[in-house]
Amino acid sequence: MAEEVEMIPEEIRTSEIETSVGTPIPEESSDRSPEDSAQPQEGILTTWSRGISWVLHPFLVPAYTICILLFGDTIMSNIALSLKWFFVLVVVLNTLIIPAIFIALMRTFGVLGDLSLQQRRERIIPLAVVAVCYLICALMISNVLVAFLIRKFLFAALGCVIMALVVNFWWKISLHLTAAGGAVAMLLIVAISRFGDLTGTVIVAILLSGSLASARLWLGSHTPAQVAAGFFGGFAAASLVMLAL
C-alpha cells in the first residue's frame, strides 16, 4: 500500500509534466511581427503607386509640359503673362476637361466599365476622342507664331495617341508611360535644340517616368513589356513628329 500511495503522486506529477511539455507554446507574437511589419509597407507602396499614377495621369501630363514650356527657362518665357495663361487654358480645356467630361459621360451611360480604362476594348473610343481634341487644339493655335513649340508638342502628343490607338487593336500598352515617354522626348528635343535650358527638367522627367513605371507594375496594371512599349513607343512617336515639323 505504501508503494501504491507513493506511485500516485509520481503519476500525477508525471502527467502534469507531460501535459506542460506537450502543450504548444503560443507563437502569436512571433507570427504577427513579420506580418505586421510587412502590411504597413505594402499599404504605403500601394498608396504611393496609386498617388503617382493619378498625379502623372495621361490627361495631366500635357498641362505639365505646357507649363514647363511657358514658365520654364525656354524661349517662350518672354511671352506676356496673359497670353501664357490663355495658352494654358486652351490646352487644359482641350486635353483635359473635354476628354474627362466625355469619358465621365460614357461611364454614366454604362459604355465604360470603369474610369481606369483597364479593358483594351474600352480604350478605343476614348483614345479616338482624345486624338480629335488634340488635333483641334493644335489647329486652333497653328497660326500663332509665338506658340510654335506648343503646336509641335500638341502634334507630337497626337502622334503618341494615334500610336497607342493603333497598337490597342492588338495589344494593351501603358497609356501612362506613353504620355511620359512623349513628354520626355519633347523636353529632350527642346533642350538639344537650344530652345531652352531644360537639362535638369529632363533628368527629373526621366526619374519620374521610372517611378511611374514601377508604380504601374506594383499595382499589377501592366506587364514589364507593356510598360516598356508604352514609354519607348511614346518617345519614338513624339520624336518623329517633333523632328518632322
N, C-alpha and C positions, 0 to 999 in steps of 0.2 A: 504494500500500500504506500509505503513511503516513497518507493521508486516511482509509482504512478503519480503521486502528488507532485513529485519533483519534475516529472515529464510534462505535466500540463502547462506550467508556466513557460517551459522551454519551447513547447509547440506554439503557444500563443505568441511568445516573443519572436520565434522564427517566422510565423505567418505575418506578424507585423513588419518584420524586416523585409520579407519578400514583397509584401504589399507596397511598402515605401520604395523599394528598389524597382519594382515593376511599374509603378505609376510614372507616366511620362512627364518630364519636366516641361512646363509651359514655355513655348518658344515664340509667343506672340510678339514680345518686344524685339527679338532678333529678326522675325519675319517682316515686321512692319517697317522697320527703319529703312531698308533699301527701297521699299515701295513708296514710302512717304517722301524719301529724298528724290525719287525719280518722277513722281507725279507733278510736283511743282515745276520741275524743269521742262517736262513735256507740255504743261499748260502754258508756260512762258513762251516756249518756242512756237506753239500753235498760235497764240495771241499775236506774237511778233510777226509771224508769217502772214496771218490774215491782215494785220495792220499795214504792212508794207505792200501787200497786194492791192489794198484799197488806195493807199497814198500814191502808188505808181500804177494806177489803173490806166488802161489804154485811152480812155476818154480824157484823162487829166494830163497825160504826157505832152500833147500838143500845146496846151496852155503853158506848161512849164517852159517848154522850148521857146515859145514866142516871147515870153517874159525875159528869158536869158538873152535873146537876140536884141530886144528893145532896151532893156535896162542894164545889160551887162556891158563889158568892155568891147564893144563892136562898133562898126562904122555907123550903125543906126542909133547910137547913143545920143547923137546931137539933134535928133528929131524933136520937135516940140512935144511937150508932155501931153497936151490934149490930143494930139494925133497918135501918140503911143497908146493911150487908153482907148482910143477909137479902134485901133487895130486889135487890141486885146479883146474888146467887146465883140467885134465881128468874128474873130477866131473862136472865142469861147461859145458864142451863140451857135455857130455852125458845126463845131466839132465836139461840143459837149452837151449843151442844153437841148438842141433839137433832136439829136440821136437818142439822148437819155429819155426824153419825153416819148419818143416813138416806141422805144423798147418797153417803157413802162406801160404804154397803152397795149402793146402786144401781150404783155404779161397779164394785164387786167382782163382782156378778152379771151384769155386761155390759149393764145397762139404759142406762147413760150411756157415751158415747164417751170423755169426759174430764171432769175436775172443774171446768174453767173454764166449762162450760155455754155454749160458743160457738154451738152449733146451736140455733136457735129452737125446734124441736120438742122438744128435750130439756129445755127450761126449764119446761114445763107442770106436770109432777108435782112437781118441787122447789118451785116457787112456790106450788102448792096446799098442800104440806106446811108451808111457812113461814107461810102465811096461817093455817092451823089452829093452829100453835104460838103465833102472836101472839095469836090470839083466846083461846086457853086461858089464856095468861099474863095478858092483860088482865082476864079474868073472875076469875082467882084473887085478884087484888088490888083488884077493883072495890069491895069493901065496906070497904076500909081508907081512912079519910078522909084521913089524912096523906099518902097516896100518890096524891092526885088528879092531880098533874102527870105522874106515871109512867103512870097509867091513860090520860090524854089522849094522851101520846106513843105508847103502845102501839096505841091505836086509830088514831092518825094514821099510824103505821107500817103498820098493817094496811091502811089506805086506799091507801097507796103500793104495797103488794104486789098488792092487787086491781087497781089501775090498770095495773100492769106486766103482770099476768097477762092481763087483757082485751086490752091492746094487743098482747101477744105472739102472739095468734092470727092477727094480720095483719101485724105488723111487729116487728122486733127493735129494742129500745131499750137504752140502757146502764143496767144494774141498779146499777152503782157510782154513777152520777150520780143515779139515782132515790133511793137511800138518802141521798146527800149533800144533795140538794135538800130531802128531808123533814126531815133534821136541822137544816139552816139555817132552815127555816120554823118548826120547833119552838122553837129558841133565840131567833129573832127575835120570835115572839109572846110568849114568856116575858119578854123584855126590854121590849117595848112595853107589856105588861100590868102592868109593875112588880112582877112576881113574883120578880125578881132583876136584879142589875146585870150583864148579860152582853154589854154593848156590845163590849168587846174580844174576847170569845169569838166573837161573831157575825162580826166582821171576820176573825178568824183562820179561822173555818169557811168563809167565802166564798173566802178566798185558797187554802185547801187544796182546795176544790172546783174552783177554776180549775186548780190544779196537777194534780189528778186527771183533769180533762177533757183536759188536754194530754198526760198520760201515756197515756190510753186511745187518743187519736188517734195518738200516736207509735208505739204498739205495733200499730196497724192493727186494733184490736179493733172499732172503730166508726167511722162517718162523723160529720162535724160535726152533721148533723141528728139522728142517734141520740143523741149526747151532749147536745145542747141539749134534745131532747124528754125525755130522762131527768131532767135537772135540773129543768126548769120543770114537768114533769109531776108529779114527786115534791113539789116546792114547792107546787104548786096543790092536790094531793090532801091533803097534810098540813095545809095552811092551812084548807081547807074543813072537815075533820074536827075540827080543834082549835077552830075558831070555832063549830062546831055543838054541841059538847059543853058 
